[in-house]
Amino acid sequence: MSFSYSPTFFQHFPKYHAPHLKPGEELKDPLDELKPRCLTTHCGSWLGEYNECVNRISMRTDGKGNCKGQFEELIQCQDHC
């Protein structure tokens, strides 16, 4: 048995609002508050290593080098918090 396709099928659903939010209120990501705090407490050594790399690379005149490895370690530490 097949059903005919109705292009207006999804137009009848109301806009979803999370039950704990008032209409017009935006949902906040809790990670936005946790990540800065985590950088200073748990990942301070990785942050220092990344900042040293950025300073070292910015002093170079040939434009070579990057801090991709240090950045990945910093973000991985931040994700584990």
SERO-4910 file (N, C-alpha, C, O; in steps of 0.05 Angstrom, whole numbers):
BEGIN
 pado doro    nc1    nc2    nc3   cac1   cac2   cac3    cc1    cc2    cc3    oc1    oc2    oc3
  Met    A     17    -23      0      0      0      0     18     25      0     37     26     16
  Ser    A     12     43    -17     28     67    -18     11     92    -12    -13     92    -16
  Phe    A     24    112     -2     10    136      5     20    159    -13     43    159    -21
  Ser    A      2    176    -19     10    198    -36     27    218    -20     22    222      4
  Tyr    A     45    231    -33     62    250    -20     48    276    -18     36    286    -37
  Ser    A     48    288      6     35    314     10     57    334     18     68    332     40
  Pro    A     63    353      1     84    372      8     77    391     31     94    404     41
  Thr    A     52    391     40     45    409     62     45    394     89     35    404    109
  Phe    A     55    369     89     55    353    113     69    366    137     58    366    159
  Phe    A     92    377    132    108    389    154    100    418    161    112    429    179
  Gln    A     82    429    147     75    457    152     54    460    175     49    482    183
  His    A     44    438    185     23    439    205     34    436    234     19    439    253
  Phe    A     60    432    237     71    428    264     78    455    275     89    472    261
  Pro    A     72    460    301     79    486    313    109    486    319    122    465    320
  Lys    A    120    510    322    149    513    328    153    502    356    138    508    375
  Tyr    A    174    487    359    180    474    385    194    494    404    213    507    395
  His    A    186    495    428    199    510    450    205    490    472    187    475    481
  Ala    A    229    490    481    237    473    503    220    479    527    214    503    532
  Pro    A    211    459    542    193    464    565    204    482    586    188    495    600
  His    A    230    483    591    241    499    612    248    527    603    257    543    619
  Leu    A    242    534    578    248    561    568    222    576    563    202    565    555
  Lys    A    223    601    568    200    618    562    202    626    533    223    627    521
  Pro    A    179    631    520    180    639    492    197    664    488    195    684    503
  Gly    A    215    663    468    233    685    463    260    682    477    278    697    471
  Glu    A    262    664    496    287    660    511    305    641    495    295    621    485
  Glu    A    331    647    493    350    630    478    362    609    496    366    613    520
  Leu    A    368    586    484    381    564    499    411    570    500    423    576    480
  Lys    A    423    568    524    451    573    528    466    547    530    457    528    542
  Asp    A    489    546    517    506    523    517    522    523    543    536    542    548
  Pro    A    520    502    560    535    503    586    565    502    582    580    510    599
  Leu    A    574    492    559    603    491    554    615    519    551    639    522    556
  Asp    A    599    538    543    609    565    540    618    576    567    636    593    568
  Glu    A    606    567    589    614    576    615    637    559    627    653    568    642
  Leu    A    637    533    619    657    515    631    685    516    618    705    513    631
  Lys    A    686    521    591    711    521    577    731    542    587    754    535    592
  Pro    A    723    567    591    743    586    602    754    579    630    777    583    636
  Arg    A    736    569    646    744    561    673    763    537    672    782    535    688
  Cys    A    758    518    653    775    495    650    803    502    641    822    490    649
  Leu    A    804    522    623    830    531    613    849    540    635    873    534    634
  Thr    A    838    554    654    855    565    676    862    544    697    883    544    709
  Thr    A    843    525    702    848    506    724    862    481    715    883    474    725
  His    A    851    467    695    861    441    688    881    441    665    900    425    664
  Cys    A    878    460    647    894    460    622    914    483    621    922    491    599
  Gly    A    922    493    644    940    516    644    967    510    631    978    528    618
  Ser    A    977    486    635   1003    480    624   1002    478    593   1020    487    579
  Trp    A    979    467    583    976    466    553    972    494    542    982    500    520
  Leu    A    958    510    556    953    538    547    980    553    546    985    568    528
  Gly    A    996    549    567   1023    562    567   1040    553    544   1054    569    531
  Glu    A   1040    527    539   1056    516    517   1046    527    490   1062    533    472
  Tyr    A   1020    529    487   1008    539    462   1016    569    458   1023    577    436
  Asn    A   1014    585    480   1021    613    478   1051    617    472   1058    635    457
  Glu    A   1068    600    483   1097    602    477   1101    596    447   1118    609    435
  Cys    A   1087    576    437   1090    570    409   1081    593    391   1094    599    371
  Val    A   1058    605    398   1048    628    383   1068    650    383   1073    663    362
  Asn    A   1080    656    406   1100    677    407   1125    670    390   1136    687    377
  Arg    A   1133    645    392   1156    636    377   1152    638    346   1169    647    332
  Ile    A   1128    630    338   1121    631    309   1118    660    300   1126    666    277
  Ser    A   1107    677    316   1103    705    308   1129    720    306   1131    740    292
  Met    A   1150    710    319   1177    723    317   1191    715    292   1210    729    283
  Arg    A   1183    693    280   1197    684    255   1191    703    232   1169    714    230
  Thr    A   1211    707    215   1207    725    192   1202    710    166   1193    722    147
  Asp    A   1206    683    166   1202    668    142   1174    659    138   1167    649    117
  Gly    A   1157    661    158   1129    654    156   1124    624    158   1101    615    152
  Lys    A   1144    608    165   1140    579    167   1133    572    195   1138    586    214
  Gly    A   1121    548    197   1114    537    223   1086    543    231   1073    562    221
  Asn    A   1076    526    249   1049    530    260   1048    517    287   1066    502    295
  Cys    A   1026    522    301   1022    511    328    999    492    328    985    490    348
  Lys    A    996    477    307    973    459    304    974    437    326    953    431    338
  Gly    A    997    426    331    999    405    351    992    414    379    978    401    394
  Gln    A   1003    438    386    997    449    413    968    456    415    956    452    436
  Phe    A    956    467    394    928    474    394    911    449    398    891    450    413
  Glu    A    917    428    384    902    403    386    903    392    415    883    382    425
  Glu    A    927    392    427    929    383    454    913    400    473    901    390    492
  Leu    A    913    426    469    898    445    486    868    439    484    854    438    504
  Ile    A    858    436    459    830    431    455    822    404    466    800    401    477
  Gln    A    839    384    463    833    357    474    831    358    504    814    346    516
  Cys    A    849    373    517    848    376    546    822    390    554    809    383    573
  Gln    A    815    410    539    791    426    544    766    409    541    746    412    556
  Asp    A    766    391    521    743    373    517    740    353    539    717    344    544
  His    A    761    345    552    760    325    573    750    337    600    744    321    618
  Cys    A    748    363    602    739    375    627    710    369    633    699    378    653
***
